[in-house]
């Protein structure tokens, strides 16, 4: 009788562990199916020619979303003011979605900057998903020019920089 009782307990324990494993497996699969966005990459974008620094990131839409679903990205303001909020409407097709912030003031090296990505319902504005990231740079802001080096769609030299030292090798010289 005692041996039967031990066998019953061992069998009950094995069935319980198996049931929990199945439950967690299907819960993870359900979470994977309900996740709409996956972070694909991001960081700081430096455009030396126009003297601008921006945040940039890419999100991969891995499961279809209704047309008009909003992607809202909140970028921490390096100057300490209100954050920059950029909103994009999404279509139904999976793929990459890129988002950039407006131009930023000086970005400090070695400091983390918060970025929060929210997927919002187009009708109720309810948050469907939230992703949080931190961006950091090791590029010192002093390498960026104070004024744009070029202007206009043809990248003409900026007349405000007349007489200033060229940023690269002198015209006509060969860099060694």
Buried (B, 14 or more C-beta within 10 A) or exposed (E): EEEEEEEEEEEEEEEEEEEEEEEEEEEEEEEEEEBBBEBBEBEBBBEBEBBBBBBBBEBBBBEEBEEEBBBBBBBBBBEEEEBBEBEEEBBEEEEEBEBBBEEBEEBEEEEEBEBBBBBBBBEEEEEBBEBEBEBEBEEEBEEBBEEBBBBEEEEEEBEEBEEEEEEEEEEEEEEE
